[in-house]
Amino acid sequence: MHDNPGVIARPPRIFLGFLAAGLVLDRIWPAVGAAQLFGGGLRFFPAIVLFAAGVTTMTIAIRQFSAAGTNVPTPLPAKALVTDGIYARSRNPIYVSMTLIYSGIAIAAASVWSFVLLAPVLMIIRYGVIAREERYLDRKFGAPYIEYRSRVRRWI
């Protein structure tokens, strides 16, 4: 047995791959009226807010992992269970932050395809990453993780 969750792919690569695919599809097969759909130039304010919220959330979450002495990259073993701070609100604040960053970029780029592709991204993250991480953490930490999982939401 490997001491990692065995996720299907590293989550940042999943988000980046689908975002890039959406941006390319927008060039090849643009949605009519995308800029109007996203509010023209006004779209940049919500885009910046989402992007900044994502970066802030990610920074806080990674700092908590570092303070606890555990690894962030999914191929590496978990060394500690982090359940306080931002992790008392969401079991997956890093994935929430990646979703916010992705959404901010998609809005700034007026990328309809990126939003269309966000649904499969989140399904892949949920079933190909989070489900595997949850099984791994169940085995690794047992009752403390099961109790944590019962009181804190998966996303938000």
Phi and psi in degrees as GROMACS dihedral restraints (atoms count N, CA, C in turn):
[ dihedral_restraints ]
;  ai    aj    ak    al  type     phi  dphi    fc
    3     4     5     6     1   -84.8    20    10
    4     5     6     7     1   145.9    20    10
    6     7     8     9     1   -91.3    20    10
    7     8     9    10     1    61.9    20    10
    9    10    11    12     1  -160.6    20    10
   10    11    12    13     1   165.8    20    10
   12    13    14    15     1   -75.2    20    10
   13    14    15    16     1   -12.9    20    10
   15    16    17    18     1    64.2    20    10
   16    17    18    19     1    44.8    20    10
   18    19    20    21     1   -67.8    20    10
   19    20    21    22     1   158.9    20    10
   21    22    23    24     1   -69.3    20    10
   22    23    24    25     1   -27.7    20    10
   24    25    26    27     1  -165.4    20    10
   25    26    27    28     1   159.1    20    10
   27    28    29    30     1   -65.9    20    10
   28    29    30    31     1   129.0    20    10
   30    31    32    33     1   -53.7    20    10
   31    32    33    34     1   -42.5    20    10
   33    34    35    36     1   -59.9    20    10
   34    35    36    37     1   -34.7    20    10
   36    37    38    39     1   -68.6    20    10
   37    38    39    40     1   -34.5    20    10
   39    40    41    42     1   -64.1    20    10
   40    41    42    43     1   -51.9    20    10
   42    43    44    45     1   -60.2    20    10
   43    44    45    46     1   -48.4    20    10
   45    46    47    48     1   -64.2    20    10
   46    47    48    49     1   -40.6    20    10
   48    49    50    51     1   -61.7    20    10
   49    50    51    52     1   -45.8    20    10
   51    52    53    54     1   -71.2    20    10
   52    53    54    55     1   -36.6    20    10
   54    55    56    57     1   -63.3    20    10
   55    56    57    58     1   -45.5    20    10
   57    58    59    60     1   -61.5    20    10
   58    59    60    61     1   -42.5    20    10
   60    61    62    63     1   -61.5    20    10
   61    62    63    64     1   -41.9    20    10
   63    64    65    66     1   -62.8    20    10
   64    65    66    67     1   -42.8    20    10
   66    67    68    69     1   -66.0    20    10
   67    68    69    70     1   -38.2    20    10
   69    70    71    72     1   -67.1    20    10
   70    71    72    73     1   -44.6    20    10
   72    73    74    75     1   -59.7    20    10
   73    74    75    76     1   -36.1    20    10
   75    76    77    78     1   -63.0    20    10
   76    77    78    79     1   -32.1    20    10
   78    79    80    81     1   -75.1    20    10
   79    80    81    82     1   -40.9    20    10
   81    82    83    84     1   -76.7    20    10
   82    83    84    85     1   -43.5    20    10
   84    85    86    87     1  -136.4    20    10
   85    86    87    88     1    71.9    20    10
   87    88    89    90     1   -67.7    20    10
   88    89    90    91     1   145.9    20    10
   90    91    92    93     1   -78.6    20    10
   91    92    93    94     1   132.8    20    10
   93    94    95    96     1   -67.6    20    10
   94    95    96    97     1   128.7    20    10
   96    97    98    99     1    76.2    20    10
   97    98    99   100     1    21.2    20    10
   99   100   101   102     1   -59.6    20    10
  100   101   102   103     1   -43.0    20    10
  102   103   104   105     1   -61.9    20    10
  103   104   105   106     1   -40.1    20    10
  105   106   107   108     1   -68.4    20    10
  106   107   108   109     1   -37.9    20    10
  108   109   110   111     1   -59.7    20    10
  109   110   111   112     1   -36.4    20    10
  111   112   113   114     1   -95.6    20    10
  112   113   114   115     1    13.6    20    10
  114   115   116   117     1    81.8    20    10
  115   116   117   118     1    24.1    20    10
  117   118   119   120     1    55.3    20    10
  118   119   120   121     1  -134.1    20    10
  120   121   122   123     1   -69.7    20    10
  121   122   123   124     1   -19.4    20    10
  123   124   125   126     1   -68.2    20    10
  124   125   126   127     1   -14.0    20    10
  126   127   128   129     1   -67.3    20    10
  127   128   129   130     1   -20.6    20    10
  129   130   131   132     1   -69.3    20    10
  130   131   132   133     1   -30.0    20    10
  132   133   134   135     1   -63.9    20    10
  133   134   135   136     1   -54.8    20    10
  135   136   137   138     1   -63.9    20    10
  136   137   138   139     1   -31.4    20    10
  138   139   140   141     1   -62.8    20    10
  139   140   141   142     1   -44.6    20    10
  141   142   143   144     1   -66.6    20    10
  142   143   144   145     1   -40.8    20    10
  144   145   146   147     1   -61.8    20    10
  145   146   147   148     1   -47.4    20    10
  147   148   149   150     1   -63.3    20    10
  148   149   150   151     1   -45.5    20    10
  150   151   152   153     1   -61.0    20    10
  151   152   153   154     1   -47.8    20    10
  153   154   155   156     1   -64.3    20    10
  154   155   156   157     1   -40.2    20    10
  156   157   158   159     1   -63.0    20    10
  157   158   159   160     1   -39.2    20    10
  159   160   161   162     1   -65.7    20    10
  160   161   162   163     1   -46.0    20    10
  162   163   164   165     1   -63.8    20    10
  163   164   165   166     1   -42.1    20    10
  165   166   167   168     1   -63.0    20    10
  166   167   168   169     1   -47.3    20    10
  168   169   170   171     1   -61.1    20    10
  169   170   171   172     1   -44.1    20    10
  171   172   173   174     1   -63.5    20    10
  172   173   174   175     1   -42.8    20    10
  174   175   176   177     1   -60.7    20    10
  175   176   177   178     1   -46.1    20    10
  177   178   179   180     1   -61.8    20    10
  178   179   180   181     1   -46.3    20    10
  180   181   182   183     1   -63.8    20    10
  181   182   183   184     1   -43.9    20    10
  183   184   185   186     1   -67.3    20    10
  184   185   186   187     1   -38.8    20    10
  186   187   188   189     1   -62.7    20    10
  187   188   189   190     1   -38.0    20    10
  189   190   191   192     1   -65.0    20    10
  190   191   192   193     1   -41.9    20    10
  192   193   194   195     1   -60.8    20    10
  193   194   195   196     1   -45.7    20    10
  195   196   197   198     1   -61.8    20    10
  196   197   198   199     1   -43.8    20    10
  198   199   200   201     1   -62.1    20    10
  199   200   201   202     1   -33.1    20    10
  201   202   203   204     1   -82.3    20    10
  202   203   204   205     1    -8.4    20    10
  204   205   206   207     1    76.7    20    10
  205   206   207   208     1    26.9    20    10
  207   208   209   210     1  -112.7    20    10
  208   209   210   211     1   165.0    20    10
  210   211   212   213     1   -85.5    20    10
  211   212   213   214     1   146.9    20    10
  213   214   215   216     1   -92.0    20    10
  214   215   216   217     1   -48.2    20    10
  216   217   218   219     1   -60.2    20    10
  217   218   219   220     1   133.6    20    10
  219   220   221   222     1   -62.1    20    10
  220   221   222   223     1   -27.9    20    10
  222   223   224   225     1   -72.8    20    10
  223   224   225   226     1   -13.2    20    10
  225   226   227   228     1   -92.7    20    10
  226   227   228   229     1   153.5    20    10
  228   229   230   231     1   -69.8    20    10
  229   230   231   232     1   147.0    20    10
  231   232   233   234     1   -75.9    20    10
  232   233   234   235     1   132.2    20    10
  234   235   236   237     1  -106.1    20    10
  235   236   237   238     1   -19.1    20    10
  237   238   239   240     1  -151.6    20    10
  238   239   240   241     1   155.3    20    10
  240   241   242   243     1   -98.4    20    10
  241   242   243   244     1   119.4    20    10
  243   244   245   246     1  -102.3    20    10
  244   245   246   247     1   118.9    20    10
  246   247   248   249     1  -129.4    20    10
  247   248   249   250     1     2.2    20    10
  249   250   251   252     1  -110.9    20    10
  250   251   252   253     1  -176.7    20    10
  252   253   254   255     1    60.3    20    10
  253   254   255   256     1  -133.4    20    10
  255   256   257   258     1   -64.7    20    10
  256   257   258   259     1   -25.7    20    10
  258   259   260   261     1   -75.8    20    10
  259   260   261   262     1    -7.4    20    10
  261   262   263   264     1   -82.5    20    10
  262   263   264   265     1   -11.8    20    10
  264   265   266   267     1  -104.0    20    10
  265   266   267   268     1   -30.6    20    10
  267   268   269   270     1  -148.8    20    10
  268   269   270   271     1   137.3    20    10
  270   271   272   273     1   -77.1    20    10
  271   272   273   274     1   -14.4    20    10
  273   274   275   276     1  -135.0    20    10
  274   275   276   277     1    55.7    20    10
  276   277   278   279     1   -64.3    20    10
  277   278   279   280     1   -25.6    20    10
  279   280   281   282     1   -68.9    20    10
  280   281   282   283     1   -38.8    20    10
  282   283   284   285     1   -71.5    20    10
  283   284   285   286     1   -34.7    20    10
  285   286   287   288     1   -62.0    20    10
  286   287   288   289     1   -44.5    20    10
  288   289   290   291     1   -64.5    20    10
  289   290   291   292     1   -39.1    20    10
  291   292   293   294     1   -63.5    20    10
  292   293   294   295     1   -36.4    20    10
  294   295   296   297     1   -66.3    20    10
  295   296   297   298     1   -41.3    20    10
  297   298   299   300     1   -64.5    20    10
  298   299   300   301     1   -44.4    20    10
  300   301   302   303     1   -62.8    20    10
  301   302   303   304     1   -47.3    20    10
  303   304   305   306     1   -55.9    20    10
  304   305   306   307     1   -47.9    20    10
  306   307   308   309     1   -64.3    20    10
  307   308   309   310     1   -40.4    20    10
  309   310   311   312     1   -61.4    20    10
  310   311   312   313     1   -43.5    20    10
  312   313   314   315     1   -66.2    20    10
  313   314   315   316     1   -42.5    20    10
  315   316   317   318     1   -62.1    20    10
  316   317   318   319     1   -40.4    20    10
  318   319   320   321     1   -67.3    20    10
  319   320   321   322     1   -46.8    20    10
  321   322   323   324     1   -58.0    20    10
  322   323   324   325     1   -37.7    20    10
  324   325   326   327     1   -85.5    20    10
  325   326   327   328     1    -2.5    20    10
  327   328   329   330     1    51.4    20    10
  328   329   330   331     1    45.6    20    10
  330   331   332   333     1   -96.8    20    10
  331   332   333   334     1    96.4    20    10
  333   334   335   336     1   -61.8    20    10
  334   335   336   337     1   -43.2    20    10
  336   337   338   339     1   -60.8    20    10
  337   338   339   340     1   -37.5    20    10
  339   340   341   342     1   -61.9    20    10
  340   341   342   343     1   -38.8    20    10
  342   343   344   345     1   -69.9    20    10
  343   344   345   346     1   -37.2    20    10
  345   346   347   348     1   -61.3    20    10
  346   347   348   349     1   -40.3    20    10
  348   349   350   351     1   -79.3    20    10
  349   350   351   352     1   -11.2    20    10
  351   352   353   354     1   -64.4    20    10
  352   353   354   355     1   -34.7    20    10
  354   355   356   357     1   -60.2    20    10
  355   356   357   358     1   -50.4    20    10
  357   358   359   360     1   -65.3    20    10
  358   359   360   361     1   -32.9    20    10
  360   361   362   363     1   -57.8    20    10
  361   362   363   364     1   -49.5    20    10
  363   364   365   366     1   -67.1    20    10
  364   365   366   367     1   -32.3    20    10
  366   367   368   369     1   -67.4    20    10
  367   368   369   370     1   -42.7    20    10
  369   370   371   372     1   -64.3    20    10
  370   371   372   373     1   -43.5    20    10
  372   373   374   375     1   -62.4    20    10
  373   374   375   376     1   -44.2    20    10
  375   376   377   378     1   -64.2    20    10
  376   377   378   379     1   -48.3    20    10
  378   379   380   381     1   -96.8    20    10
  379   380   381   382     1   -30.2    20    10
  381   382   383   384     1   -93.6    20    10
  382   383   384   385     1   -15.6    20    10
  384   385   386   387     1  -120.2    20    10
  385   386   387   388     1   -65.2    20    10
  387   388   389   390     1   -61.4    20    10
  388   389   390   391     1   -44.5    20    10
  390   391   392   393     1   -59.4    20    10
  391   392   393   394     1   -39.8    20    10
  393   394   395   396     1   -70.4    20    10
  394   395   396   397     1   -39.4    20    10
  396   397   398   399     1   -63.3    20    10
  397   398   399   400     1   -41.1    20    10
  399   400   401   402     1   -63.2    20    10
  400   401   402   403     1   -43.5    20    10
  402   403   404   405     1   -62.3    20    10
  403   404   405   406     1   -42.6    20    10
  405   406   407   408     1   -61.7    20    10
  406   407   408   409     1   -47.1    20    10
  408   409   410   411     1   -68.0    20    10
  409   410   411   412     1   -33.3    20    10
  411   412   413   414     1   -58.0    20    10
  412   413   414   415     1   -48.2    20    10
  414   415   416   417     1   -67.1    20    10
  415   416   417   418     1   -42.3    20    10
  417   418   419   420     1   -73.8    20    10
  418   419   420   421     1   -44.5    20    10
  420   421   422   423     1  -111.0    20    10
  421   422   423   424     1   -12.1    20    10
  423   424   425   426     1    59.7    20    10
  424   425   426   427     1  -131.6    20    10
  426   427   428   429     1   -54.7    20    10
  427   428   429   430     1   -43.1    20    10
  429   430   431   432     1   -59.7    20    10
  430   431   432   433     1   -37.8    20    10
  432   433   434   435     1   -72.5    20    10
  433   434   435   436     1   -40.0    20    10
  435   436   437   438     1   -61.5    20    10
  436   437   438   439     1   -41.4    20    10
  438   439   440   441     1   -65.1    20    10
  439   440   441   442     1   -44.5    20    10
  441   442   443   444     1   -60.1    20    10
  442   443   444   445     1   -46.4    20    10
  444   445   446   447     1   -61.0    20    10
  445   446   447   448     1   -32.5    20    10
  447   448   449   450     1   -74.4    20    10
  448   449   450   451     1   -20.6    20    10
  450   451   452   453     1  -110.8    20    10
  451   452   453   454     1   -11.5    20    10
  453   454   455   456     1  -121.9    20    10
  454   455   456   457     1   134.3    20    10
  456   457   458   459     1   -66.5    20    10
  457   458   459   460     1   153.6    20    10
  459   460   461   462     1   -65.4    20    10
  460   461   462   463     1   -47.0    20    10
  462   463   464   465     1  -104.7    20    10
  463   464   465   466     1   -84.0    20    10
